[in-house]
């Protein structure tokens, strides 16, 4: 008994999985394009932005995002920016010198070199591939309720 009623669900799951994989690839490609075209300047950690949140036991949890300043050669000025990546531990100290990558066309678009958050693209890629595997397996072989309930996942006819 092959279930055709679940096919739209698995098609939708495949599309969601492809979207997750596509966004992960877009994020990685955009980062490397930015890194290859960016100019490098030396920056200084000047302060930290502190975010206070609550954990499951209602305790306060602090996370920190570095605020850095850097010199833009083209406009001969110093800019200040906060990193969007909050971490539970301070990875830098005030006064630390860091390499800053910034766009020549828009120097306000800057980041600390090596400070890209890889968790989201890796998560999306892994779960997207898993979801794509299961949804495409169903579309190729079908989901057989009788084999599932009898303990046999795949029995080629």
ChimeraX attribute file (.defattr): number of C-alpha atoms within 10 A of each C-alpha:
attribute: neighborCount
match mode: 1-to-1
recipient: residues
	/A:1	9
	/A:2	12
	/A:3	11
	/A:4	13
	/A:5	8
	/A:6	13
	/A:7	15
	/A:8	11
	/A:9	12
	/A:10	19
	/A:11	16
	/A:12	12
	/A:13	18
	/A:14	21
	/A:15	16
	/A:16	15
	/A:17	23
	/A:18	18
	/A:19	15
	/A:20	22
	/A:21	22
	/A:22	16
	/A:23	17
	/A:24	21
	/A:25	16
	/A:26	13
	/A:27	15
	/A:28	16
	/A:29	12
	/A:30	12
	/A:31	12
	/A:32	12
	/A:33	11
	/A:34	17
	/A:35	17
	/A:36	10
	/A:37	12
	/A:38	19
	/A:39	16
	/A:40	21
	/A:41	18
	/A:42	14
	/A:43	22
	/A:44	22
	/A:45	21
	/A:46	17
	/A:47	17
	/A:48	19
	/A:49	14
	/A:50	14
	/A:51	14
	/A:52	12
	/A:53	11
	/A:54	10
	/A:55	9
	/A:56	6
	/A:57	6
	/A:58	8
	/A:59	10
	/A:60	12
	/A:61	11
	/A:62	14
	/A:63	17
	/A:64	21
	/A:65	21
	/A:66	25
	/A:67	18
	/A:68	25
	/A:69	21
	/A:70	24
	/A:71	18
	/A:72	20
	/A:73	13
	/A:74	9
	/A:75	9
	/A:76	8
	/A:77	9
	/A:78	11
	/A:79	14
	/A:80	15
	/A:81	17
	/A:82	19
	/A:83	17
	/A:84	15
	/A:85	13
	/A:86	18
	/A:87	14
	/A:88	12
	/A:89	10
	/A:90	13
	/A:91	9
	/A:92	16
	/A:93	13
	/A:94	14
	/A:95	12
	/A:96	11
	/A:97	16
	/A:98	18
	/A:99	15
	/A:100	22
	/A:101	24
	/A:102	23
	/A:103	17
	/A:104	17
	/A:105	9
	/A:106	8
	/A:107	18
	/A:108	13
	/A:109	13
	/A:110	24
	/A:111	23
	/A:112	23
	/A:113	14
	/A:114	11
	/A:115	11
	/A:116	13
	/A:117	11
	/A:118	11
	/A:119	9
	/A:120	11
	/A:121	18
	/A:122	15
	/A:123	14
	/A:124	20
	/A:125	21
	/A:126	15
	/A:127	14
	/A:128	23
	/A:129	17
	/A:130	12
	/A:131	20
	/A:132	22
	/A:133	13
	/A:134	13
	/A:135	22
	/A:136	15
	/A:137	13
	/A:138	18
	/A:139	16
	/A:140	8
	/A:141	12
	/A:142	17
	/A:143	20
	/A:144	17
	/A:145	14
	/A:146	12
	/A:147	14
	/A:148	11
	/A:149	9
	/A:150	8
	/A:151	9
	/A:152	11
	/A:153	13
	/A:154	12
	/A:155	8
	/A:156	5
	/A:157	3
